[in-house]
Amino acid sequence: MFENYTLEILYKDEHLVAINKPSGLLVHKSMIDRHEIYYAMKMLRDQLGGAWVYPIHRLDKPTSGVLLFALDSHTAKLMSEQFREHSMQKSYIAVVRGYAPQSGVIEHALKEKLDKISDRDAKKDKEAQEAITEYRSIDRVEIDAPVGRYEKTRYSLVELFPKTGRKHQLRRHMKHINHHILGDTKYGRGEHNKFVRERYNMQRLLLHATSLEIEHPYTKERLFLKAPLDETFLALFKEFGWKYEI
């Protein structure tokens, strides 16, 4: 899938580089996906002529969008502190099941999700951690086709603004309010995933990191990094009659 693939670079200077990570690509090599030979760190390093890159944050393998790297360890440290202090702003879009409310705040603590392999030595009885997500609805669609017990099917386009950074936070929070993200095979609804896969050929999680606003660690300039949508999102928006600009 990613053989001869060229990563889209959204921003680059002597300290930072941001890419538009495609859905299905790991950020870094993982014991959980030991069979995978393609991951963003290595691909970007090769693309930059062998320069080492340091991931500042993570995106789930099925999530696409803005992904930031540092080009040296000191910059990585400065940017990691900025992320820990939540002084940056992240935004996502997602297509979710049902008619989501116009806006809201999800404050639902999440227990850390541990992987059997990579987290086997981690503490198993940690308390749930504070997790906050703001959201707002952008558009809606009703489809004259039954899914489950409903005669017609409704979906919403929502913007999501995580205020904390817990593992799978957005996917788990949307499940919590019963507006599961389409294409989510872990936290979603199988009947809706099957419906959009068969009717619209949607083969991915419909969650995209649209933008990241950070302070440059040296110039102190505010950088607003934006990631265009892929063809899958654009095709679905055309089907639903949605218009959305990042």
Phi, psi and omega in degrees: 000323184249013176295129181063021180278134177255120180292140177279117179269123183268330182200144175203134168221198184284351183243328188229152171215135179238139179237166172260094184291129176283155175298140178094356181255128175291151175287316181216169179299138185224142176294335182290326179242061185295339180282343183286131178253353180247129174209153192301319182303310182291316181298318180291320178301315179296321182293331181266013176081024176099358179297136180287142179233148183240114179292132182270329179212185185234153165232141175303151179310315182279353181271139178254170171123198188296126177226126188253138176232152170259156181257003174205161187292326181293316177298321178301319179296314180298317182289324178297323177296321179297320178291320179296326180277357180058035178273354175266164180238127179243141174225148181226161164237153179211152171256124187235161180287137175083179175269105179287151175302160181302319178197166179176175177232127177259115176244094185220109182298145184235132173284143182297131177274121182256141175269138184301326184269298187287337182249024186296336180262002182283155178296130188269343188247034177294146176287157177298142182257148178305136178216127184228131176226128171264151179210160172210145180277140181252320183201168181219160174211144173241128184249131182280068180204138182278140170224123183067228184268002182259141181286328177237158185243134181240138177225155179231148170260123183233149169261137183237136182231092181289132178258351173228172185232060180276156182298127179058028187304309184295318181294319180287323179292320179292327173296320182301323179264014174067030174235069185299143178285134180294142179084003180274105184280349180262317184241001186269194180249120186301322183293326179283322176300317180296319181298309183288333178292315183281322184276324186240004181058041178273106186254019186217166171290129183269064178224127186222129176280101188283322185207158177218122178251122183227167171259127179299132187294343183244315181277342183067009176289144175278124179254132180244101185263129183237142180242118178299156178285152177275177184296330179297310178298314183298321179294319179293319178299322178296317178300319184273353181074027181265144173238127182213130178243134179273000000 
